[in-house]
Amino acid sequence: LEAGSTQLAERGIFLPASSSGTAVAAPASVDPATQKLLAQLQQLDQRGTNKRSASYHARRADLLEQLAAAAKQPGQREQWIRQIADGLTAAVQTGAFDEGMLRLKRLVKSLEDQKATDELASYVTFRQLSAEYSLAIQDPKANFQKIQAQWLKKLGGFVTKYPRSADSGDAMLQLAVAHEFSGDEGQARKWYDRIVNDFPRTDWSQKAGGALRRLDLVGKQFKLRAAGLDRSTIDVSSYRGKVVVINYWATW
């Protein structure tokens, strides 16, 4: 989610958007203090503020933190915290709010002290790590090899600490790809296999399964069958003995 993505419910109450972009169910009643905070958040997001300015992101994070503190239900509080993490991460990655990095680290520490659920703690931690990585590679004097090595080490630590986190599938895929590109096919296969086993029926599993099939293609017949532009069926097996060039492209 990008900063400013708070969604408006039918009753005019602003609610934090979930990670899937779906608004959280509106509470039956909202106390006056929370209503005031929601109104301030609405005004901040709707006025012609420069949403790339540090002051905007700082004020928005302040309001979201207050809303999280005022939330009566744990689920509502978690959604506000997720939106804090999403907003700060987006702001850091775009270079709009360097202080956001410190606030993300503070949020992670706060959740650890409060013994938050692994689901919430891992969500915020992964975004903090991602923002930290983005900030590091934006440095004009960045040592990319060193930064990449540190990033992979942190991803491995994240997976060890939160093996069942929804973000661990993403972390494992990044580890697998990094090992494959560095020529360590054995480690790449290990991570791809783990993704397939630990995160079945997910996009990560499909990508990992595809990577494993690709690694196993050497010495095997390549299979590809798809519809052509003229609606006829194109089967690569019909071109046996000929040179075939497959060009992958996208409209963007």
Sine and cosine of phi, psi and omega as CSV:
sin_phi,cos_phi,sin_psi,cos_psi,sin_omega,cos_omega
0.00,0.00,0.63,-0.78,0.06,-1.00
-1.00,-0.06,0.34,-0.94,0.04,-1.00
-0.86,0.51,0.62,-0.78,0.01,-1.00
1.00,0.01,0.30,0.95,-0.09,-1.00
-0.98,-0.18,0.26,0.97,0.06,-1.00
-0.84,0.54,0.65,-0.76,-0.08,-1.00
-0.95,-0.31,0.50,-0.87,-0.05,-1.00
-0.99,-0.16,0.85,-0.53,0.03,-1.00
-0.99,0.15,0.16,-0.99,-0.08,-1.00
-0.87,0.50,-0.53,0.85,-0.06,-1.00
-1.00,0.08,0.12,0.99,0.02,-1.00
1.00,0.08,0.21,0.98,-0.02,-1.00
-0.99,-0.13,0.77,-0.64,0.04,-1.00
-0.99,0.16,0.72,-0.69,-0.05,-1.00
-0.76,-0.64,0.47,-0.88,0.05,-1.00
-0.95,0.32,0.67,-0.74,0.06,-1.00
-0.98,0.19,0.59,-0.81,0.03,-1.00
-0.97,0.22,0.10,-1.00,-0.01,-1.00
-0.90,0.44,-0.33,0.94,0.02,-1.00
-1.00,-0.04,-0.02,1.00,0.03,-1.00
1.00,0.04,0.14,0.99,-0.01,-1.00
-0.99,-0.15,0.74,-0.68,-0.03,-1.00
-0.91,0.41,0.58,-0.82,0.05,-1.00
-0.97,0.24,0.54,-0.84,-0.03,-1.00
-0.85,0.53,0.67,-0.74,-0.03,-1.00
-0.95,0.32,0.68,-0.73,0.05,-1.00
-0.94,0.35,0.40,-0.91,-0.03,-1.00
-0.88,0.47,-0.59,0.81,0.02,-1.00
-0.54,-0.84,0.48,-0.88,0.00,-1.00
-0.83,-0.56,0.76,-0.65,-0.03,-1.00
-0.94,0.34,0.38,-0.93,-0.06,-1.00
-0.82,0.57,-0.63,0.78,-0.02,-1.00
-0.90,0.44,-0.67,0.74,0.01,-1.00
-0.93,0.37,-0.63,0.77,0.04,-1.00
-0.85,0.52,-0.64,0.77,0.01,-1.00
-0.90,0.43,-0.68,0.73,0.02,-1.00
-0.90,0.43,-0.65,0.76,0.01,-1.00
-0.90,0.43,-0.62,0.78,0.02,-1.00
-0.91,0.42,-0.65,0.76,0.02,-1.00
-0.91,0.41,-0.62,0.78,0.03,-1.00
-0.91,0.41,-0.65,0.76,0.04,-1.00
-0.88,0.47,-0.71,0.70,-0.01,-1.00
-0.90,0.44,-0.66,0.75,0.00,-1.00
-0.89,0.46,-0.67,0.74,-0.05,-1.00
-0.97,0.23,-0.42,0.91,-0.09,-1.00
-1.00,-0.08,-0.43,0.90,0.00,-1.00
-0.95,0.32,0.28,-0.96,-0.07,-1.00
-0.97,0.22,0.74,0.68,0.00,-1.00
-0.97,0.24,0.56,-0.83,0.10,-0.99
-0.95,0.30,0.96,-0.27,-0.10,-0.99
-0.98,0.20,0.09,1.00,0.14,-0.99
-0.97,-0.24,0.06,1.00,-0.02,-1.00
-1.00,0.09,0.53,-0.85,0.00,-1.00
-0.90,0.44,-0.59,0.81,-0.03,-1.00
-0.90,0.44,-0.59,0.80,0.03,-1.00
-0.89,0.45,-0.76,0.65,-0.04,-1.00
-0.92,0.40,-0.59,0.81,0.02,-1.00
-0.91,0.41,-0.71,0.70,-0.01,-1.00
-0.91,0.41,-0.65,0.76,-0.02,-1.00
-0.91,0.41,-0.66,0.75,0.03,-1.00
-0.90,0.44,-0.61,0.79,0.03,-1.00
-0.87,0.49,-0.73,0.69,-0.03,-1.00
-0.91,0.42,-0.67,0.75,0.00,-1.00
-0.91,0.42,-0.61,0.79,0.04,-1.00
-0.90,0.43,-0.64,0.77,0.03,-1.00
-0.92,0.39,-0.62,0.79,0.03,-1.00
-0.92,0.39,-0.62,0.79,0.04,-1.00
-0.90,0.44,-0.66,0.75,0.00,-1.00
-0.92,0.38,-0.52,0.86,-0.05,-1.00
-1.00,0.05,-0.19,0.98,-0.05,-1.00
-0.88,0.47,0.70,-0.71,-0.03,-1.00
-1.00,0.07,-0.52,0.86,-0.05,-1.00
-0.96,-0.27,0.66,-0.75,0.01,-1.00
-0.82,0.57,-0.63,0.78,-0.01,-1.00
-0.90,0.44,-0.65,0.76,0.03,-1.00
-0.91,0.41,-0.66,0.75,0.00,-1.00
-0.89,0.47,-0.68,0.73,-0.02,-1.00
-0.89,0.45,-0.62,0.79,0.00,-1.00
-0.91,0.41,-0.63,0.77,0.05,-1.00
-0.90,0.43,-0.66,0.75,-0.01,-1.00
-0.90,0.44,-0.64,0.76,0.05,-1.00
-0.88,0.48,-0.63,0.77,-0.01,-1.00
-0.95,0.32,-0.52,0.85,0.11,-0.99
-0.87,0.50,-0.76,0.65,-0.02,-1.00
-0.88,0.47,-0.68,0.73,0.00,-1.00
-0.88,0.47,-0.73,0.68,-0.04,-1.00
-0.90,0.43,-0.71,0.71,-0.01,-1.00
-0.91,0.41,-0.65,0.76,0.00,-1.00
-0.89,0.46,-0.72,0.69,0.02,-1.00
-0.88,0.48,-0.65,0.76,-0.02,-1.00
-0.91,0.41,-0.66,0.75,0.02,-1.00
-0.92,0.39,-0.70,0.71,-0.07,-1.00
-0.91,0.41,-0.48,0.88,0.03,-1.00
-1.00,0.00,-0.02,1.00,0.01,-1.00
0.97,0.23,0.27,0.96,-0.06,-1.00
-1.00,0.03,-0.29,0.96,-0.14,-0.99
-0.43,-0.90,0.99,0.12,-0.02,-1.00
-0.88,0.47,-0.54,0.84,0.01,-1.00
-0.90,0.44,-0.33,0.95,0.00,-1.00
-0.86,0.52,-0.48,0.88,0.02,-1.00
-0.90,0.44,-0.69,0.72,0.02,-1.00
-0.91,0.41,-0.61,0.79,-0.01,-1.00
-0.94,0.35,-0.60,0.80,0.06,-1.00
-0.90,0.44,-0.69,0.72,0.01,-1.00
-0.89,0.45,-0.62,0.78,0.03,-1.00
-0.91,0.41,-0.61,0.79,0.02,-1.00
-0.92,0.40,-0.68,0.74,0.04,-1.00
-0.87,0.49,-0.71,0.71,0.00,-1.00
-0.89,0.45,-0.64,0.77,0.00,-1.00
-0.89,0.46,-0.67,0.74,0.01,-1.00
-0.92,0.39,-0.58,0.81,0.06,-1.00
-0.91,0.42,-0.69,0.72,0.00,-1.00
-0.90,0.44,-0.57,0.82,-0.02,-1.00
-1.00,0.09,-0.02,1.00,-0.04,-1.00
0.80,0.59,0.78,0.63,0.01,-1.00
-0.91,0.42,0.31,-0.95,0.02,-1.00
-0.87,0.49,0.48,-0.88,0.03,-1.00
-0.86,0.51,-0.56,0.83,-0.02,-1.00
-0.87,0.49,-0.72,0.69,-0.01,-1.00
-0.97,0.26,-0.71,0.70,-0.03,-1.00
-0.87,0.49,-0.67,0.74,-0.02,-1.00
-0.93,0.36,-0.59,0.81,0.01,-1.00
-0.86,0.50,-0.76,0.65,-0.03,-1.00
-0.95,0.32,-0.66,0.75,-0.02,-1.00
-0.87,0.49,-0.69,0.72,-0.02,-1.00
-0.89,0.45,-0.61,0.79,0.02,-1.00
-0.95,0.30,-0.55,0.84,0.08,-1.00
-0.91,0.42,-0.69,0.73,0.02,-1.00
-0.90,0.44,-0.65,0.76,0.00,-1.00
-0.91,0.42,-0.67,0.75,0.02,-1.00
-0.91,0.42,-0.64,0.77,0.01,-1.00
-0.89,0.47,-0.67,0.75,0.02,-1.00
-0.91,0.42,-0.70,0.71,0.00,-1.00
-0.88,0.48,-0.67,0.74,-0.01,-1.00
-0.90,0.43,-0.62,0.78,-0.04,-1.00
-0.91,0.41,-0.68,0.74,-0.05,-1.00
-0.98,0.22,-0.21,0.98,0.06,-1.00
-0.99,0.16,-0.24,0.97,0.00,-1.00
-0.91,0.41,0.82,-0.58,0.00,-1.00
-0.84,0.54,-0.42,0.91,-0.02,-1.00
-0.98,-0.20,0.35,0.94,-0.09,-1.00
-0.88,0.47,0.71,-0.71,0.14,-0.99
-1.00,-0.10,1.00,-0.08,-0.17,-0.98
-0.88,0.47,-0.60,0.80,0.00,-1.00
-0.90,0.44,-0.69,0.72,0.01,-1.00
-0.92,0.38,-0.68,0.74,0.01,-1.00
-0.89,0.46,-0.67,0.75,0.00,-1.00
-0.90,0.43,-0.66,0.75,0.01,-1.00
-0.89,0.45,-0.67,0.75,0.02,-1.00
-0.92,0.40,-0.62,0.78,-0.01,-1.00
-0.89,0.46,-0.71,0.70,0.01,-1.00
-0.91,0.41,-0.60,0.80,0.04,-1.00
-0.90,0.44,-0.66,0.76,0.01,-1.00
-0.94,0.35,-0.60,0.80,0.05,-1.00
-0.89,0.46,-0.68,0.74,0.03,-1.00
-0.89,0.46,-0.65,0.76,0.04,-1.00
-0.91,0.43,-0.60,0.80,0.02,-1.00
-0.90,0.44,-0.72,0.70,0.00,-1.00
-0.89,0.46,-0.62,0.78,0.02,-1.00
-0.90,0.43,-0.66,0.76,-0.05,-1.00
-0.98,0.22,-0.61,0.79,-0.05,-1.00
-0.80,-0.60,0.92,0.39,-0.09,-1.00
-0.88,0.47,-0.45,0.89,-0.04,-1.00
-0.97,-0.23,0.11,0.99,0.01,-1.00
-0.90,0.44,0.56,-0.83,0.03,-1.00
-0.87,0.49,-0.46,0.89,-0.02,-1.00
-1.00,0.09,-0.19,0.98,0.00,-1.00
-0.92,0.39,-0.51,0.86,0.07,-1.00
-0.88,0.48,-0.67,0.74,0.04,-1.00
-0.90,0.43,-0.71,0.70,-0.01,-1.00
-0.88,0.48,-0.70,0.72,0.01,-1.00
-0.89,0.45,-0.63,0.77,-0.01,-1.00
-0.91,0.42,-0.65,0.76,0.04,-1.00
-0.90,0.43,-0.62,0.78,0.05,-1.00
-0.90,0.43,-0.69,0.72,-0.01,-1.00
-0.88,0.47,-0.73,0.68,-0.01,-1.00
-0.89,0.46,-0.66,0.75,-0.01,-1.00
-0.88,0.47,-0.68,0.73,0.01,-1.00
-0.92,0.39,-0.63,0.78,0.00,-1.00
-0.90,0.43,-0.69,0.73,-0.03,-1.00
-0.94,0.34,-0.40,0.92,0.03,-1.00
-1.00,0.07,-0.05,1.00,0.05,-1.00
1.00,-0.07,0.04,1.00,0.01,-1.00
-1.00,-0.06,0.98,0.21,-0.08,-1.00
-0.90,0.43,-0.53,0.85,-0.01,-1.00
-0.88,0.47,-0.74,0.67,0.03,-1.00
-0.92,0.40,-0.60,0.80,0.02,-1.00
-0.88,0.48,-0.72,0.69,0.02,-1.00
-0.88,0.48,-0.63,0.78,0.00,-1.00
-0.86,0.52,-0.71,0.70,-0.02,-1.00
-0.95,0.32,-0.66,0.75,0.03,-1.00
-0.87,0.50,-0.69,0.72,0.02,-1.00
-0.88,0.48,-0.67,0.74,-0.03,-1.00
-0.91,0.41,-0.62,0.78,0.04,-1.00
-0.88,0.48,-0.73,0.69,-0.01,-1.00
-0.86,0.51,-0.64,0.76,-0.04,-1.00
-0.98,0.21,-0.65,0.76,-0.10,-1.00
-1.00,0.04,-0.42,0.91,-0.05,-1.00
-0.77,-0.64,0.85,0.52,0.00,-1.00
-0.91,0.42,0.43,-0.90,0.04,-1.00
0.86,0.51,0.59,0.81,0.09,-1.00
-0.80,-0.60,0.26,-0.97,0.06,-1.00
-0.87,0.49,-0.61,0.80,0.00,-1.00
-0.89,0.46,-0.66,0.76,-0.01,-1.00
-0.90,0.43,-0.65,0.76,0.01,-1.00
-0.90,0.44,-0.66,0.75,0.01,-1.00
-0.92,0.39,-0.68,0.74,0.00,-1.00
-0.91,0.42,-0.67,0.74,0.03,-1.00
-0.88,0.47,-0.64,0.77,0.04,-1.00
-0.91,0.42,-0.62,0.78,0.02,-1.00
-0.90,0.43,-0.65,0.76,0.01,-1.00
-0.90,0.43,-0.66,0.75,0.04,-1.00
-0.90,0.44,-0.63,0.78,0.02,-1.00
-0.90,0.44,-0.68,0.74,0.01,-1.00
-0.91,0.41,-0.41,0.91,-0.01,-1.00
-1.00,-0.03,0.08,1.00,-0.09,-1.00
-0.96,0.28,-0.42,0.91,-0.08,-1.00
-0.85,0.53,0.82,-0.57,0.02,-1.00
0.99,0.11,0.02,1.00,-0.01,-1.00
-0.90,-0.44,0.40,-0.92,0.03,-1.00
-0.92,0.39,0.76,-0.66,0.02,-1.00
-0.99,0.16,0.77,-0.63,-0.04,-1.00
-0.91,-0.41,0.79,-0.61,0.06,-1.00
-0.45,-0.90,0.83,-0.56,-0.02,-1.00
-0.66,-0.75,0.82,-0.57,-0.06,-1.00
-0.42,-0.91,0.21,-0.98,0.02,-1.00
-0.99,0.16,0.68,-0.73,0.04,-1.00
-1.00,0.05,0.12,-0.99,-0.01,-1.00
-0.90,0.45,-0.45,0.89,0.01,-1.00
-1.00,-0.05,0.26,0.97,0.05,-1.00
0.96,0.29,0.07,1.00,0.09,-1.00
-0.99,0.16,0.28,-0.96,0.01,-1.00
-1.00,-0.04,0.80,-0.61,0.04,-1.00
-0.97,-0.23,0.84,-0.54,0.00,-1.00
-0.83,-0.56,0.88,-0.48,-0.08,-1.00
-0.88,0.47,-0.38,0.93,0.01,-1.00
-0.90,0.43,-0.40,0.92,0.00,-1.00
-0.96,0.27,-0.15,0.99,0.00,-1.00
-0.97,-0.25,0.32,0.95,-0.01,-1.00
-0.82,0.58,0.73,-0.68,-0.01,-1.00
1.00,-0.01,-0.08,1.00,0.00,-1.00
-0.90,-0.45,0.36,-0.93,0.07,-1.00
-0.98,0.20,0.78,-0.62,-0.01,-1.00
-0.86,-0.50,0.78,-0.62,0.06,-1.00
-0.94,-0.35,0.84,-0.54,0.03,-1.00
-0.95,-0.32,0.89,-0.46,-0.05,-1.00
-0.96,-0.27,0.92,-0.39,0.04,-1.00
-1.00,0.01,0.75,-0.67,-0.02,-1.00
-0.51,-0.86,0.21,-0.98,0.05,-1.00
-0.63,-0.78,0.43,-0.90,-0.10,-1.00
-0.90,0.43,-0.43,0.90,0.00,-1.00
-1.00,0.09,0.00,0.00,0.00,0.00
